[in-house]
Amino acid sequence: MTVGTSPDGRQGSPAVDSAARILELLSRYRTRTSTLSEIAAALELPKSTVLRILRTLQAHSLVHHDAETRRYQLGFFTAVLGSRAAEGLDSFTRTRPFLTEISERTGLTAALVQRVSADRLMYVAEQHGAGPSTVHISVGNRFPMFEVSFGRWWVAFSTPAEREALVPAALPAVTDHTPTDREAYLRDCAALGSRSVLVTRDEYIPGVFTSSCAALDPRGQLEGVVVALGFSQSVDGPAEQAVHTVMTDVATRLNAHI
């Protein structure tokens, strides 16, 4: 890696890039507490470099170190940053009331999903439902774009050329119900619009039902996906129709500016 270039080829500061990658690693559910060795191995960085960065982050309360367990985790100031960021981001302030509404009207868990890298999506906000079919998720959890139904929305709002480059030749079969026919997948994505609702059942997570819609910015670009999640066995027949009605209403109002 040359000076001023990050591992993926982007120009910038290597130290800042490494610090950002460390914070990103500690934000994940499975690696939210990690040792120095685990962090260095996961990011393929020298332990001496990681240690210097961790000490600097710790001095700014961005990282906390437990001397007894020798594990690192996010520091309290990251919570302050997250709160301030949520207050200032249009996508959060605009969609948050809809997450609350979906949760209250359906009893399901509502979440906002955003794209955080070329092929990764992440839960960035959630509102747990009070019903028996609510599914628990973890904000900050990342997942491959084509191993969840939500990835179809980013394909849908891409140009035909971008779709061809984005969608892999072999779609992963996550469950027995996952659609893997690439041409059919592309046709389904092309049919999605600003007021569409996408419903899946057991396609990517066994026993889980999802209903999702796009959240578009003022230019009509996809800035996120609003989704309702519940257990399949509890969201059937009239219950599924009720969820569909709510999500259709949300999609219409959320994207009324388009």
C-alpha positions as CSV (number, residue, x, y, z in Angstrom):
1,M,0.0,0.0,0.0
2,T,1.5,3.4,-1.0
3,V,1.4,6.4,1.3
4,G,-1.9,8.2,1.0
5,T,-3.7,5.2,-0.5
6,S,-6.2,3.0,1.5
7,P,-6.4,-0.8,0.9
8,D,-9.2,-0.4,-1.6
9,G,-7.2,2.2,-3.7
10,R,-8.9,5.3,-2.4
11,Q,-6.6,8.4,-1.8
12,G,-6.3,9.7,1.7
13,S,-4.5,9.3,5.0
14,P,-3.5,5.7,5.8
15,A,-3.7,6.3,9.6
16,V,-7.2,7.9,9.4
17,D,-8.3,5.0,7.1
18,S,-7.0,2.5,9.6
19,A,-8.7,4.3,12.5
20,A,-12.0,4.3,10.6
21,R,-11.7,0.6,9.9
22,I,-11.0,-0.1,13.6
23,L,-14.1,1.8,14.6
24,E,-16.1,0.0,11.9
25,L,-14.9,-3.4,13.2
26,L,-15.8,-2.6,16.8
27,S,-19.3,-1.4,15.6
28,R,-20.1,-4.9,14.4
29,Y,-22.1,-7.2,16.6
30,R,-19.7,-10.1,16.4
31,T,-16.6,-8.1,16.9
32,R,-17.9,-5.4,19.2
33,T,-15.3,-6.4,21.9
34,S,-11.9,-7.5,20.5
35,T,-8.3,-7.9,21.6
36,L,-5.4,-6.2,19.9
37,S,-4.4,-9.4,18.2
38,E,-7.9,-10.0,16.9
39,I,-8.2,-6.4,15.5
40,A,-4.8,-6.6,13.8
41,A,-5.6,-10.0,12.3
42,A,-9.0,-9.0,11.1
43,L,-7.7,-5.8,9.4
44,E,-4.4,-7.3,8.3
45,L,-2.4,-4.5,10.0
46,P,0.7,-4.7,12.1
47,K,0.0,-4.9,15.8
48,S,2.3,-2.0,16.6
49,T,0.3,0.2,14.2
50,V,-3.1,-0.9,15.6
51,L,-1.8,-0.3,19.2
52,R,-0.8,3.3,18.4
53,I,-4.1,4.0,16.8
54,L,-6.1,2.4,19.6
55,R,-4.3,4.5,22.2
56,T,-5.0,7.7,20.3
57,L,-8.7,6.7,19.9
58,Q,-8.8,5.8,23.6
59,A,-7.4,9.3,24.5
60,H,-10.4,10.8,22.7
61,S,-12.9,8.4,24.4
62,L,-13.7,6.9,21.0
63,V,-12.4,3.5,22.2
64,H,-12.5,1.9,25.7
65,H,-10.0,-0.6,26.9
66,D,-10.7,-3.1,29.6
67,A,-7.4,-3.8,31.3
68,E,-8.7,-6.9,33.0
69,T,-9.9,-8.7,29.8
70,R,-7.6,-6.8,27.5
71,R,-10.4,-6.2,25.1
72,Y,-11.4,-3.1,23.2
73,Q,-14.8,-1.7,22.5
74,L,-16.4,1.6,21.3
75,G,-16.0,4.4,23.8
76,F,-18.8,6.6,25.2
77,F,-18.0,9.5,22.8
78,T,-19.1,7.4,19.8
79,A,-22.6,7.4,21.3
80,V,-22.5,11.2,21.4
81,L,-21.3,11.3,17.8
82,G,-24.0,8.8,16.7
83,S,-26.7,10.8,18.4
84,R,-25.6,14.1,16.8
85,A,-25.3,12.5,13.4
86,A,-28.8,11.1,13.7
87,E,-30.1,14.5,14.5
88,G,-28.5,16.1,11.5
89,L,-29.0,13.4,8.8
90,D,-32.1,14.0,6.6
91,S,-32.6,10.3,6.0
92,F,-32.9,9.6,9.7
93,T,-35.1,12.5,10.6
94,R,-37.4,11.8,7.6
95,T,-37.8,8.1,8.1
96,R,-37.8,7.8,11.9
97,P,-41.5,8.7,12.3
98,F,-42.4,6.1,9.6
99,L,-40.5,3.4,11.5
100,T,-42.4,4.2,14.7
101,E,-45.7,4.2,12.7
102,I,-45.0,0.9,11.0
103,S,-44.1,-0.7,14.4
104,E,-47.2,0.7,16.1
105,R,-49.6,-0.3,13.3
106,T,-48.3,-3.7,12.6
107,G,-46.6,-4.9,15.8
108,L,-43.5,-5.8,13.7
109,T,-40.0,-4.6,13.9
110,A,-39.3,-1.7,11.6
111,A,-35.8,-0.8,10.3
112,L,-33.9,1.5,8.0
113,V,-31.3,-0.2,5.8
114,Q,-28.6,1.7,4.0
115,R,-25.7,0.8,1.7
116,V,-22.4,1.2,3.4
117,S,-20.0,-0.2,0.8
118,A,-20.1,-1.6,-2.8
119,D,-21.7,-4.8,-1.8
120,R,-22.7,-4.4,1.9
121,L,-25.9,-3.2,3.5
122,M,-26.5,-2.3,7.2
123,Y,-29.3,-1.7,9.7
124,V,-28.8,1.9,10.7
125,A,-32.0,2.5,12.7
126,E,-34.8,0.3,14.2
127,Q,-38.0,0.3,16.1
128,H,-39.0,-2.9,17.8
129,G,-42.6,-3.9,17.7
130,A,-44.7,-5.0,20.6
131,G,-46.4,-7.9,18.9
132,P,-45.7,-11.6,19.3
133,S,-44.1,-11.8,15.8
134,T,-41.5,-9.1,16.2
135,V,-38.0,-10.0,15.1
136,H,-35.0,-8.6,17.0
137,I,-32.2,-7.1,14.9
138,S,-29.0,-5.3,15.8
139,V,-28.3,-1.8,14.5
140,G,-24.9,-1.8,12.9
141,N,-25.2,-5.4,11.6
142,R,-23.9,-5.6,8.1
143,F,-24.8,-8.2,5.4
144,P,-24.0,-8.9,1.8
145,M,-26.3,-7.1,-0.6
146,F,-27.4,-10.3,-2.4
147,E,-28.0,-12.4,0.7
148,V,-31.0,-10.3,1.8
149,S,-34.1,-9.2,-0.1
150,F,-33.3,-5.5,0.4
151,G,-30.5,-5.6,-2.1
152,R,-33.1,-5.7,-4.9
153,W,-33.9,-2.0,-4.2
154,W,-30.3,-0.9,-5.1
155,V,-30.5,-2.9,-8.2
156,A,-33.9,-1.5,-9.0
157,F,-32.7,2.1,-8.8
158,S,-29.5,1.5,-10.8
159,T,-29.2,2.0,-14.6
160,P,-29.5,-1.1,-16.8
161,A,-25.7,-1.0,-17.3
162,E,-25.1,-0.7,-13.5
163,R,-27.4,-3.6,-12.9
164,E,-25.5,-5.8,-15.2
165,A,-22.2,-5.0,-13.4
166,L,-23.7,-5.2,-9.9
167,V,-25.6,-8.4,-10.0
168,P,-23.3,-11.5,-9.8
169,A,-23.5,-14.2,-12.4
170,A,-24.4,-16.7,-9.8
171,L,-26.8,-15.5,-7.1
172,P,-26.2,-17.1,-3.7
173,A,-28.8,-19.7,-2.6
174,V,-29.2,-18.6,1.1
175,T,-32.3,-20.9,1.7
176,D,-34.3,-23.3,-0.3
177,H,-36.6,-20.4,-1.3
178,T,-34.0,-17.9,-2.4
179,P,-34.5,-16.8,-6.1
180,T,-31.3,-17.6,-8.0
181,D,-32.5,-17.1,-11.6
182,R,-30.5,-14.0,-12.6
183,E,-32.7,-12.9,-15.5
184,A,-35.8,-13.3,-13.4
185,Y,-34.1,-11.4,-10.6
186,L,-33.2,-8.5,-12.9
187,R,-36.8,-8.4,-14.3
188,D,-38.2,-8.3,-10.7
189,C,-35.9,-5.5,-9.7
190,A,-36.7,-3.5,-12.8
191,A,-40.4,-3.6,-11.9
192,L,-39.9,-2.0,-8.5
193,G,-40.7,1.7,-8.3
194,S,-41.0,4.5,-5.7
195,R,-44.4,3.3,-4.4
196,S,-43.8,-0.4,-4.7
197,V,-43.7,-2.8,-1.8
198,L,-41.5,-5.9,-1.9
199,V,-42.7,-8.9,0.1
200,T,-40.6,-12.0,0.9
201,R,-41.2,-15.0,3.0
202,D,-38.4,-17.4,4.1
203,E,-36.3,-16.4,1.0
204,Y,-33.2,-15.3,2.8
205,I,-33.8,-16.1,6.5
206,P,-35.8,-19.2,7.3
207,G,-39.0,-18.4,9.2
208,V,-38.8,-14.6,8.6
209,F,-41.3,-12.4,6.6
210,T,-40.2,-9.0,5.3
211,S,-42.1,-6.2,3.6
212,S,-40.0,-3.3,2.3
213,C,-40.2,0.0,0.3
214,A,-37.7,2.5,-1.0
215,A,-36.8,5.8,0.7
216,L,-35.8,8.3,-2.0
217,D,-34.0,11.6,-1.6
218,P,-35.3,14.8,-3.3
219,R,-33.5,13.9,-6.5
220,G,-35.2,10.5,-6.7
221,Q,-32.0,8.6,-5.7
222,L,-32.3,5.7,-3.3
223,E,-31.0,6.7,0.1
224,G,-32.3,3.7,2.1
225,V,-34.9,1.0,2.4
226,V,-37.6,0.9,5.1
227,V,-38.5,-2.6,6.1
228,A,-40.9,-4.4,8.4
229,L,-39.8,-7.8,9.8
230,G,-41.8,-10.5,11.5
231,F,-42.0,-14.3,11.9
232,S,-43.6,-15.9,8.9
233,Q,-45.9,-18.1,10.9
234,S,-47.4,-15.1,12.6
235,V,-47.8,-12.9,9.5
236,D,-50.2,-14.8,7.3
237,G,-53.5,-14.2,5.5
238,P,-55.3,-11.1,7.0
239,A,-52.2,-10.2,9.0
240,E,-50.0,-10.1,5.8
241,Q,-52.6,-8.0,4.0
242,A,-52.7,-5.6,6.9
243,V,-48.9,-5.2,6.8
244,H,-49.1,-4.7,3.0
245,T,-51.7,-1.9,3.4
246,V,-49.5,-0.1,6.0
247,M,-46.3,-0.4,3.8
248,T,-48.1,0.8,0.7
249,D,-49.4,3.8,2.6
250,V,-45.9,4.5,4.0
251,A,-44.3,4.1,0.5
252,T,-46.8,6.6,-1.0
253,R,-46.3,9.2,1.7
254,L,-42.5,8.7,2.1
255,N,-41.9,9.3,-1.6
256,A,-44.7,11.7,-2.3
257,H,-42.1,14.3,-3.4
258,I,-41.1,12.1,-6.4
